[in-house]
Amino acid sequence: MRSKFDEQMDELNNQMINMGTMIERSIAKAVEALTKKNSVLAKEVTAEDEMIDRQQKLIENMCFNLLIQQQPVAKDLRTITAAMKIVTDMERIGDHAADISEMVIFMGEDKTLDKFATISKMAAETMYMLNKSIEAYVERSHEKAAEVVNHDDIVDELFTKAKQDIINMIIDNPNDSDDAIDLILVSKYFERIGDHAVNIANWVTFYFKG
């Protein structure tokens, strides 16, 4: 019985890694679509969001079955609990990747994103946080989890700066107010992705400390 349980736990871990890879790829595509104003790539991200949703349901079902059919000990119970929480944050990251991509499609090629290096920097920093949070889970690394949590301050500071840059844009040219709303939404999505990466890191820490 325990051997079967171990196999199921290994498969759960594999599916978690698969989902982590999916959202990393989704965010990378969304960032590329944003920086290159590539609506074709953006549409790929929105289409692939359904795959991420299905992966979340698969993992949740695996977790429920492990809880119902087996009697996990404390450490295994923490692993299953953390997995259920982490996939929720992963799914939300996938949603935000789709949100950003939809904004790319909506904004078209004539917007002023290239003037805002701060948002591009936010994109890079949130990608870093996401990658580290997935690595923390895969490697069961408390150190990398802590690094993600500490890194969130950088993204928050960039978000504050991005908002001020956008306010200045409106002051300088009130006709750009529609663009400003788009840019605020994009920067907010990146800020939220950072928050979800922190949540993933915190659940990795929960795995160690309970």
Backbone as CSV, one residue per row, in Angstrom:
resi,resn,N_x,N_y,N_z,CA_x,CA_y,CA_z,C_x,C_y,C_z
1,MET,0.834,-1.212,0.000,0.000,0.000,0.000,0.862,1.253,0.000
2,ARG,1.900,1.241,0.841,2.768,2.412,0.923,3.507,2.631,-0.395
3,SER,3.905,1.529,-1.051,4.593,1.646,-2.323,3.704,2.339,-3.348
4,LYS,2.431,1.970,-3.387,1.480,2.604,-4.303,1.328,4.083,-3.965
5,PHE,1.272,4.373,-2.689,1.144,5.762,-2.248,2.365,6.579,-2.690
6,ASP,3.549,6.009,-2.526,4.773,6.706,-2.937,4.765,6.993,-4.437
7,GLU,4.274,6.040,-5.218,4.176,6.242,-6.662,3.231,7.402,-6.977
8,GLN,2.111,7.453,-6.259,1.138,8.525,-6.483,1.709,9.881,-6.065
9,MET,2.489,9.887,-4.997,3.121,11.128,-4.561,4.159,11.594,-5.577
10,ASP,4.893,10.647,-6.149,5.870,10.993,-7.187,5.164,11.575,-8.408
11,GLU,4.024,10.974,-8.775,3.275,11.472,-9.929,2.697,12.860,-9.651
12,LEU,2.268,13.083,-8.419,1.791,14.408,-8.030,2.901,15.439,-8.211
13,ASN,4.096,15.089,-7.761,5.234,16.000,-7.902,5.534,16.268,-9.373
14,ASN,5.472,15.224,-10.201,5.729,15.393,-11.631,4.705,16.325,-12.275
15,GLN,3.449,16.165,-11.899,2.402,17.010,-12.470,2.528,18.457,-11.986
16,MET,2.993,18.629,-10.765,3.252,19.978,-10.251,4.364,20.648,-11.051
17,ILE,5.408,19.891,-11.329,6.520,20.422,-12.124,6.031,20.772,-13.529
18,ASN,5.177,19.904,-14.102,4.612,20.192,-15.428,3.841,21.505,-15.422
19,MET,3.043,21.715,-14.382,2.263,22.945,-14.328,3.171,24.151,-14.139
20,GLY,4.215,23.991,-13.343,5.182,25.072,-13.168,5.821,25.455,-14.496
21,THR,6.164,24.442,-15.292,6.748,24.692,-16.608,5.751,25.411,-17.509
22,MET,4.493,25.015,-17.415,3.448,25.629,-18.242,3.294,27.115,-17.942
23,ILE,3.276,27.474,-16.662,3.062,28.890,-16.346,4.322,29.713,-16.619
24,GLU,5.497,29.112,-16.436,6.730,29.818,-16.798,6.738,30.136,-18.293
25,ARG,6.339,29.158,-19.093,6.286,29.370,-20.541,5.223,30.411,-20.898
26,SER,4.103,30.361,-20.217,3.011,31.289,-20.492,3.408,32.731,-20.189
27,ILE,4.051,32.941,-19.040,4.489,34.299,-18.683,5.579,34.777,-19.630
28,ALA,6.505,33.889,-19.973,7.580,34.276,-20.896,7.001,34.725,-22.233
29,LYS,5.999,33.998,-22.725,5.343,34.376,-23.978,4.610,35.703,-23.845
30,ALA,3.935,35.885,-22.705,3.186,37.123,-22.489,4.121,38.326,-22.462
31,VAL,5.263,38.166,-21.793,6.236,39.258,-21.724,6.785,39.557,-23.114
32,GLU,7.096,38.513,-23.877,7.600,38.719,-25.234,6.546,39.397,-26.112
33,ALA,5.296,38.950,-25.968,4.208,39.561,-26.734,4.059,41.033,-26.386
34,LEU,4.237,41.340,-25.104,4.099,42.716,-24.639,5.220,43.599,-25.159
35,THR,6.442,43.126,-25.013,7.588,43.961,-25.394,7.705,44.119,-26.909
36,LYS,7.269,43.089,-27.648,7.361,43.155,-29.112,6.037,43.543,-29.766
37,LYS,5.005,43.763,-28.911,3.665,44.094,-29.403,3.201,43.055,-30.431
38,ASN,3.355,41.794,-30.044,3.070,40.663,-30.928,1.711,40.068,-30.568
39,SER,0.680,40.455,-31.298,-0.669,40.003,-30.980,-0.865,38.521,-31.298
40,VAL,-0.115,37.996,-32.278,-0.218,36.576,-32.610,0.253,35.728,-31.428
41,LEU,1.380,36.094,-30.841,1.902,35.391,-29.674,0.961,35.569,-28.486
42,ALA,0.388,36.755,-28.351,-0.555,37.013,-27.267,-1.770,36.095,-27.360
43,LYS,-2.247,35.862,-28.561,-3.402,34.978,-28.745,-3.057,33.538,-28.372
44,GLU,-1.811,33.143,-28.588,-1.378,31.803,-28.167,-1.491,31.649,-26.655
45,VAL,-1.105,32.700,-25.938,-1.150,32.649,-24.474,-2.589,32.515,-23.986
46,THR,-3.492,33.295,-24.548,-4.895,33.226,-24.113,-5.487,31.855,-24.420
47,ALA,-5.097,31.262,-25.537,-5.608,29.938,-25.893,-5.058,28.862,-24.953
48,GLU,-3.810,29.003,-24.558,-3.166,27.996,-23.707,-3.615,28.085,-22.250
49,ASP,-4.314,29.154,-21.880,-4.770,29.295,-20.504,-5.712,28.162,-20.112
50,GLU,-6.492,27.657,-21.070,-7.390,26.542,-20.778,-6.607,25.287,-20.400
51,MET,-5.446,25.098,-20.996,-4.607,23.949,-20.652,-4.135,24.044,-19.206
52,ILE,-3.803,25.250,-18.776,-3.371,25.460,-17.389,-4.524,25.180,-16.438
53,ASP,-5.724,25.612,-16.808,-6.899,25.355,-15.976,-7.152,23.854,-15.834
54,ARG,-7.005,23.130,-16.933,-7.208,21.677,-16.881,-6.148,21.000,-16.021
55,GLN,-4.918,21.509,-16.090,-3.847,20.945,-15.272,-4.122,21.170,-13.790
56,GLN,-4.661,22.335,-13.454,-5.022,22.599,-12.065,-6.051,21.591,-11.568
57,LYS,-7.077,21.338,-12.368,-8.126,20.391,-11.970,-7.562,18.984,-11.810
58,LEU,-6.652,18.598,-12.711,-6.017,17.285,-12.617,-5.276,17.131,-11.293
59,ILE,-4.492,18.131,-10.931,-3.707,18.057,-9.701,-4.614,18.076,-8.475
60,GLU,-5.622,18.917,-8.493,-6.547,18.957,-7.359,-7.229,17.600,-7.163
61,ASN,-7.625,16.964,-8.251,-8.248,15.639,-8.141,-7.270,14.620,-7.581
62,MET,-6.016,14.701,-7.998,-4.996,13.804,-7.467,-4.848,13.999,-5.959
63,CYS,-4.846,15.246,-5.524,-4.701,15.545,-4.099,-5.885,15.018,-3.298
64,PHE,-7.091,15.245,-3.800,-8.287,14.762,-3.106,-8.271,13.240,-3.004
65,ASN,-7.882,12.570,-4.080,-7.823,11.110,-4.055,-6.797,10.604,-3.054
66,LEU,-5.663,11.273,-2.960,-4.645,10.877,-1.980,-5.160,11.044,-0.560
67,LEU,-5.895,12.098,-0.328,-6.432,12.344,1.015,-7.531,11.347,1.377
68,ILE,-8.347,10.994,0.390,-9.487,10.121,0.648,-9.078,8.656,0.716
69,GLN,-8.228,8.247,-0.226,-7.903,6.835,-0.364,-6.750,6.378,0.514
70,GLN,-5.908,7.318,0.910,-4.742,6.972,1.714,-4.854,7.637,3.092
71,GLN,-3.897,7.357,3.931,-3.822,8.009,5.240,-2.435,8.637,5.371
72,PRO,-2.251,9.793,4.740,-0.904,10.393,4.717,-0.422,10.794,6.106
73,VAL,0.862,10.550,6.359,1.483,10.996,7.608,1.707,12.501,7.507
74,ALA,2.215,13.095,8.592,2.273,14.554,8.697,3.019,15.208,7.541
75,LYS,4.191,14.684,7.211,4.989,15.292,6.142,4.276,15.182,4.800
76,ASP,3.698,14.011,4.518,2.976,13.829,3.260,1.739,14.722,3.219
77,LEU,1.092,14.865,4.353,-0.093,15.729,4.416,0.282,17.168,4.111
78,ARG,1.436,17.616,4.617,1.907,18.966,4.315,2.191,19.117,2.818
79,THR,2.780,18.064,2.225,3.075,18.107,0.794,1.800,18.253,-0.024
80,ILE,0.791,17.468,0.317,-0.483,17.511,-0.414,-1.176,18.851,-0.209
81,THR,-1.177,19.318,1.026,-1.805,20.619,1.324,-1.106,21.736,0.569
82,ALA,0.220,21.730,0.598,0.982,22.758,-0.111,0.710,22.700,-1.607
83,ALA,0.632,21.482,-2.160,0.372,21.330,-3.594,-0.975,21.935,-3.964
84,MET,-1.991,21.691,-3.156,-3.324,22.220,-3.441,-3.333,23.744,-3.408
85,LYS,-2.581,24.321,-2.489,-2.516,25.779,-2.398,-1.675,26.368,-3.527
86,ILE,-0.567,25.711,-3.834,0.349,26.225,-4.854,-0.311,26.236,-6.232
87,VAL,-1.069,25.183,-6.560,-1.678,25.152,-7.895,-2.702,26.268,-8.064
88,THR,-3.313,26.691,-6.959,-4.241,27.820,-7.038,-3.501,29.084,-7.460
89,ASP,-2.324,29.312,-6.854,-1.520,30.481,-7.230,-0.972,30.335,-8.643
90,MET,-0.571,29.123,-9.010,-0.101,28.900,-10.375,-1.196,29.231,-11.392
91,GLU,-2.410,28.787,-11.104,-3.519,29.036,-12.025,-3.791,30.525,-12.160
92,ARG,-3.689,31.252,-11.050,-3.907,32.699,-11.094,-2.798,33.386,-11.902
93,ILE,-1.576,32.883,-11.792,-0.482,33.426,-12.613,-0.784,33.205,-14.088
94,GLY,-1.283,32.018,-14.423,-1.687,31.752,-15.797,-2.772,32.711,-16.256
95,ASP,-3.718,32.998,-15.369,-4.777,33.969,-15.689,-4.186,35.342,-15.986
96,HIS,-3.216,35.758,-15.173,-2.605,37.076,-15.371,-1.794,37.130,-16.664
97,ALA,-1.173,36.007,-17.024,-0.477,35.950,-18.308,-1.469,36.172,-19.446
98,ALA,-2.652,35.548,-19.311,-3.697,35.735,-20.313,-4.225,37.167,-20.281
99,ASP,-4.349,37.736,-19.076,-4.808,39.123,-18.947,-3.858,40.079,-19.665
100,ILE,-2.560,39.888,-19.434,-1.553,40.737,-20.083,-1.638,40.573,-21.593
101,SER,-1.801,39.339,-22.030,-1.877,39.074,-23.465,-3.116,39.712,-24.083
102,GLU,-4.222,39.679,-23.361,-5.425,40.335,-23.865,-5.219,41.846,-23.985
103,MET,-4.456,42.407,-23.036,-4.155,43.836,-23.112,-3.280,44.122,-24.339
104,VAL,-2.361,43.225,-24.659,-1.518,43.396,-25.849,-2.393,43.443,-27.097
105,ILE,-3.346,42.507,-27.170,-4.254,42.467,-28.319,-5.087,43.745,-28.383
106,PHE,-5.554,44.196,-27.212,-6.399,45.391,-27.151,-5.616,46.660,-27.500
107,MET,-4.387,46.751,-27.003,-3.599,47.966,-27.202,-3.117,48.112,-28.639
108,GLY,-2.870,47.002,-29.336,-2.374,47.098,-30.698,-0.926,47.546,-30.728
109,GLU,-0.504,48.120,-31.826,0.905,48.453,-32.036,1.231,49.928,-31.864
110,ASP,0.240,50.717,-31.516,0.486,52.162,-31.503,0.591,52.740,-30.100
111,LYS,0.697,51.870,-29.082,0.754,52.359,-27.717,2.177,52.730,-27.322
112,THR,2.313,53.222,-26.103,3.573,53.855,-25.707,4.356,53.045,-24.673
113,LEU,4.160,51.744,-24.659,4.822,50.917,-23.647,6.343,51.037,-23.717
114,ASP,6.875,51.181,-24.936,8.326,51.218,-25.077,8.943,52.412,-24.371
115,LYS,8.118,53.396,-23.982,8.628,54.549,-23.260,8.787,54.256,-21.763
116,PHE,8.271,53.134,-21.315,8.245,52.857,-19.885,9.135,51.676,-19.539
117,ALA,10.400,51.988,-19.350,11.372,50.954,-18.991,11.031,50.324,-17.650
118,THR,10.320,51.070,-16.804,9.969,50.545,-15.476,9.083,49.316,-15.592
119,ILE,8.114,49.344,-16.504,7.230,48.191,-16.665,8.006,47.001,-17.227
120,SER,8.909,47.250,-18.147,9.756,46.174,-18.668,10.607,45.579,-17.548
121,LYS,11.101,46.435,-16.665,11.886,45.959,-15.523,11.017,45.141,-14.571
122,MET,9.772,45.585,-14.361,8.843,44.809,-13.541,8.641,43.419,-14.122
123,ALA,8.482,43.368,-15.439,8.283,42.078,-16.103,9.466,41.151,-15.842
124,ALA,10.676,41.688,-15.963,11.879,40.880,-15.744,11.979,40.402,-14.298
125,GLU,11.668,41.279,-13.350,11.792,40.924,-11.939,10.732,39.910,-11.517
126,THR,9.514,40.047,-12.045,8.476,39.076,-11.697,8.774,37.713,-12.324
127,MET,9.357,37.724,-13.541,9.786,36.465,-14.148,10.836,35.779,-13.271
128,TYR,11.763,36.580,-12.747,12.797,36.046,-11.858,12.165,35.420,-10.614
129,MET,11.214,36.139,-10.012,10.541,35.623,-8.815,9.797,34.332,-9.107
130,LEU,9.098,34.302,-10.229,8.341,33.103,-10.588,9.273,31.920,-10.788
131,ASN,10.337,32.126,-11.558,11.281,31.032,-11.809,11.894,30.508,-10.514
132,LYS,12.255,31.435,-9.610,12.850,31.027,-8.336,11.841,30.295,-7.459
133,SER,10.584,30.709,-7.495,9.573,30.041,-6.670,9.335,28.617,-7.158
134,ILE,9.345,28.419,-8.481,9.203,27.066,-9.029,10.431,26.222,-8.682
135,GLU,11.614,26.824,-8.802,12.832,26.116,-8.410,12.790,25.743,-6.925
136,ALA,12.288,26.636,-6.109,12.190,26.361,-4.673,11.323,25.141,-4.415
137,TYR,10.225,25.029,-5.159,9.355,23.863,-4.991,10.035,22.593,-5.494
138,VAL,10.571,22.659,-6.704,11.171,21.466,-7.313,12.349,20.955,-6.484
139,GLU,13.169,21.880,-6.003,14.375,21.517,-5.262,14.141,21.436,-3.755
140,ARG,12.916,21.738,-3.333,12.593,21.794,-1.902,13.609,22.687,-1.176
141,SER,13.801,23.892,-1.746,14.837,24.794,-1.257,14.227,25.925,-0.426
142,HIS,14.444,25.867,0.868,13.975,26.939,1.749,14.712,28.244,1.435
143,GLU,15.975,28.127,1.049,16.774,29.324,0.754,16.209,30.073,-0.456
144,LYS,15.855,29.348,-1.506,15.293,30.007,-2.685,13.907,30.578,-2.399
145,ALA,13.155,29.893,-1.553,11.850,30.412,-1.161,12.003,31.746,-0.444
146,ALA,12.971,31.820,0.470,13.217,33.065,1.195,13.675,34.167,0.245
147,GLU,14.457,33.806,-0.770,14.934,34.778,-1.752,13.757,35.406,-2.503
148,VAL,12.769,34.590,-2.836,11.574,35.093,-3.534,10.832,36.097,-2.663
149,VAL,10.634,35.749,-1.415,9.909,36.631,-0.495,10.630,37.970,-0.358
150,ASN,11.940,37.931,-0.204,12.720,39.163,-0.054,12.708,40.006,-1.331
151,HIS,12.604,39.337,-2.470,12.660,40.027,-3.760,11.386,40.818,-4.054
152,ASP,10.324,40.508,-3.341,9.042,41.153,-3.612,9.105,42.662,-3.404
153,ASP,9.948,43.115,-2.493,10.084,44.556,-2.254,10.536,45.283,-3.522
154,ILE,11.387,44.636,-4.312,11.874,45.249,-5.551,10.722,45.485,-6.518
155,VAL,9.853,44.478,-6.661,8.708,44.601,-7.562,7.733,45.658,-7.061
156,ASP,7.517,45.697,-5.751,6.614,46.706,-5.184,7.132,48.116,-5.436
157,GLU,8.432,48.295,-5.297,9.028,49.616,-5.551,8.898,50.004,-7.026
158,LEU,9.089,49.034,-7.900,8.939,49.303,-9.328,7.489,49.633,-9.674
159,PHE,6.558,48.974,-9.016,5.141,49.259,-9.250,4.812,50.692,-8.841
160,THR,5.352,51.123,-7.704,5.145,52.497,-7.257,5.726,53.490,-8.255
161,LYS,6.927,53.177,-8.750,7.567,54.051,-9.741,6.779,54.066,-11.053
162,ALA,6.289,52.901,-11.473,5.522,52.824,-12.713,4.275,53.695,-12.627
163,LYS,3.606,53.645,-11.489,2.405,54.476,-11.315,2.748,55.954,-11.418
164,GLN,3.867,56.351,-10.804,4.265,57.756,-10.864,4.638,58.156,-12.293
165,ASP,5.320,57.274,-13.014,5.659,57.546,-14.416,4.398,57.764,-15.240
166,ILE,3.394,56.948,-14.983,2.152,57.039,-15.754,1.385,58.312,-15.394
167,ILE,1.411,58.678,-14.134,0.786,59.945,-13.721,1.463,61.114,-14.425
168,ASN,2.784,61.074,-14.475,3.526,62.141,-15.160,3.169,62.191,-16.636
169,MET,2.944,61.022,-17.231,2.554,60.970,-18.634,1.219,61.682,-18.856
170,ILE,0.289,61.448,-17.932,-1.023,62.091,-18.054,-0.903,63.603,-17.887
171,ILE,-0.070,64.022,-16.934,0.119,65.463,-16.699,0.710,66.125,-17.941
172,ASP,1.694,65.457,-18.543,2.361,66.024,-19.714,1.462,66.016,-20.944
173,ASN,0.637,64.987,-21.041,-0.238,64.868,-22.217,-1.556,64.203,-21.806
174,PRO,-2.561,64.996,-21.429,-3.853,64.445,-21.001,-4.514,63.553,-22.045
175,ASN,-4.164,63.720,-23.312,-4.756,62.888,-24.358,-4.315,61.429,-24.272
176,ASP,-3.276,61.182,-23.468,-2.780,59.806,-23.304,-3.455,59.070,-22.149
177,SER,-4.566,59.595,-21.641,-5.195,58.996,-20.455,-5.661,57.562,-20.708
178,ASP,-6.155,57.275,-21.914,-6.580,55.903,-22.218,-5.386,54.950,-22.184
179,ASP,-4.276,55.396,-22.756,-3.053,54.591,-22.704,-2.627,54.353,-21.257
180,ALA,-2.788,55.386,-20.446,-2.373,55.299,-19.039,-3.128,54.201,-18.306
181,ILE,-4.434,54.103,-18.572,-5.243,53.060,-17.925,-4.722,51.677,-18.316
182,ASP,-4.420,51.503,-19.604,-3.878,50.222,-20.068,-2.572,49.882,-19.353
183,LEU,-1.701,50.881,-19.240,-0.392,50.658,-18.632,-0.504,50.362,-17.134
184,ILE,-1.432,51.027,-16.472,-1.668,50.751,-15.048,-2.109,49.310,-14.863
185,LEU,-3.019,48.847,-15.710,-3.506,47.470,-15.607,-2.376,46.470,-15.824
186,VAL,-1.549,46.711,-16.841,-0.435,45.807,-17.123,0.520,45.741,-15.946
187,SER,0.877,46.899,-15.394,1.809,46.918,-14.268,1.200,46.252,-13.040
188,LYS,-0.114,46.400,-12.861,-0.786,45.748,-11.726,-0.763,44.232,-11.885
189,TYR,-0.932,43.750,-13.106,-0.867,42.301,-13.319,0.503,41.758,-12.937
190,PHE,1.553,42.473,-13.296,2.892,42.026,-12.920,3.090,42.053,-11.404
191,GLU,2.550,43.071,-10.771,2.648,43.156,-9.312,1.949,41.976,-8.646
192,ARG,0.797,41.577,-9.198,0.051,40.441,-8.649,0.792,39.119,-8.895
193,ILE,1.429,38.998,-10.059,2.224,37.791,-10.325,3.319,37.646,-9.275
194,GLY,3.953,38.761,-8.924,4.950,38.734,-7.856,4.364,38.257,-6.544
195,ASP,3.160,38.726,-6.233,2.494,38.299,-4.997,2.215,36.793,-5.003
196,HIS,1.776,36.275,-6.145,1.501,34.835,-6.226,2.792,34.025,-6.124
197,ALA,3.882,34.546,-6.676,5.175,33.870,-6.532,5.575,33.803,-5.057
198,VAL,5.302,34.877,-4.322,5.569,34.888,-2.877,4.724,33.839,-2.172
199,ASN,3.456,33.726,-2.565,2.588,32.718,-1.959,3.144,31.317,-2.174
200,ILE,3.607,31.045,-3.403,4.198,29.734,-3.698,5.412,29.493,-2.797
201,ALA,6.251,30.520,-2.673,7.442,30.399,-1.825,7.058,30.141,-0.365
202,ASN,6.019,30.810,0.098,5.579,30.617,1.482,5.059,29.201,1.714
203,TRP,4.406,28.623,0.703,3.932,27.245,0.859,5.081,26.250,0.800
204,VAL,6.148,26.597,0.102,7.356,25.762,0.154,7.919,25.778,1.572
205,THR,7.938,26.958,2.175,8.403,27.075,3.562,7.510,26.270,4.504
206,PHE,6.188,26.301,4.254,5.246,25.507,5.050,5.595,24.025,4.984
207,TYR,6.030,23.575,3.812,6.423,22.173,3.655,7.528,21.810,4.641
208,PHE,8.460,22.741,4.876,9.569,22.476,5.791,9.163,22.622,7.257
209,LYS,8.389,23.665,7.544,8.174,24.052,8.942,6.799,23.650,9.495
210,GLY,5.848,23.376,8.594,4.531,23.018,9.076,3.746,24.199,9.571
